[in-house]
Amino acid sequence: MKKIFLLFAIVTSVFAASAQYSRVGNENMTGKNSQISTSVASSEGLIENITVYPNPVVDVLKIAFKGNGSGLTVISLFNNIGKQVYSQQSEVTPGNNIFSIDIRSKAIEPGIYFVKCAADDQIITRKLIVK
């Protein structure tokens, strides 16, 4: 149980540091497409109702959400020890947005990952299993 708590604390710290870095202007991240996950509704943020699918993923990961305006989002993948393995910045448009990431072409190994979407001051994270 202590190991799980420690891992959660490390991952949370990495996400917080990454969010701070993203706000400063990191501009080399994101992809288009998404499905399984919990929805987050926010009338204040740029993005809402994020879905990640398929979960577990084998080849192509899709990330879908509703855009409440125009702007940039950074979509990142972190492995289970908090190391960023993929990141891409992309344009958000009003309405439905879908980002795709070809997991196999990015050489992402099977395991547990976290998908982080950062837009403005908003950060949304989803758990993902890669088979």
N, C-alpha and C positions, 0 to 999 in steps of 0.2 A: 504494500500500500504506500510506503514511503517513496518507493521508486516511481510509482505512478504520479504521486504528488510532485516530486522533483521534476519529472519530465514535463508535467503540465506547467510548472513554474518557469522552466527553461523556454518552452514553446511560447508562452505568454510574453516573456521578456523579449524574445526574438521578434514577435509580431509588433510589439510596442516600439521597439527600436526601428524596425523596418518601416512602420507607419510614419515615424518622425522623419526618416530618410526620404520617404516618398513625398512628404509634404514639402521638403526642401527643394525638390525638383529632379528626381531621378527620372530620366526619360528614355529608358531602353527596355520597356516591358509591355505585354498584353496579347490576346488572341480572341477570335470570335466563335461562340456557341455553348449549351447546357441542359440537366433534368432532375435526379433524385436529391432531396435535401429538404431542410425546413425552410419555410419562407419567412422573410423579415420584411415587415411593412414599415415604411417610414415616409411620411409626407414631407419631411424636412430635407431628406438626402437626395442626392443625384440618382441613386439606384435603389430599387426595392424588389422584393419577391425573387430573390436569387435561388436558382435551382441548379444542381450539379448532377449530370447524368451521363452515361449509365454509371451506377455505383454498385458493384465494382466495375471498373473500366478495364478493357483489354487493349483497344487500339486508339480510338478517338474520344476525347473527353469534351463534353459540351457544357457550357456555362451560360445559362439564360437568365435575364432579368429585365425589369421594366425601367427604362430611363425616364426621369422626370424633367429632363432638360438636356442641353448639350454640354459636353465637357470631356475630361479625360479620366480613365480608370486604369489602374495597374492591377493586373491579375498575376499572382505569384503562386508557386507550388513550393511547399516546405516538406521535407521528409520528417520522420518521426523523432528525430533528434534536433529538429529546428533549423537544419541547413537548407537554404534556398536552392532549389534545383532547377527552377524555371521562373522567368518573369518576362512580362511583355506589357507595354503601354498601348492603349487603344482609345479611339474616339467613341464616346457614348452619344447616341442620338435619342431624341424623344420617342417613346413607345418601346416596342419589344426589341431587345438586342440579344444576339446569340453569338458566342465566341467558341471556336473549336481549337483544341490543342491535340496534335498527333503525338500521343504518348510514346509510341515506339520510335518515331524519328528523332525524338528528343532524348533517347536512351535513358528513359526513366524506368528504373528497376521495380519489380513487384514489391509491394509493401503498403504501409499506411502513410498517407500524406494529408496535408491541410491545404485547401485552396483559399487564398486570401484575395479579396477584392477591395481595393482602396480607391475611393473617389472623394475628392475634397477632404473633409475632416471625418469621413465615414469609412469604417473598416468592417467588413463582414467576412467571417471565416466559416468554412464548411469542411467536414472530414471526408476523405476520399480513400478508397482502397483500389490499388492498382494490382491486377492479376497478371 
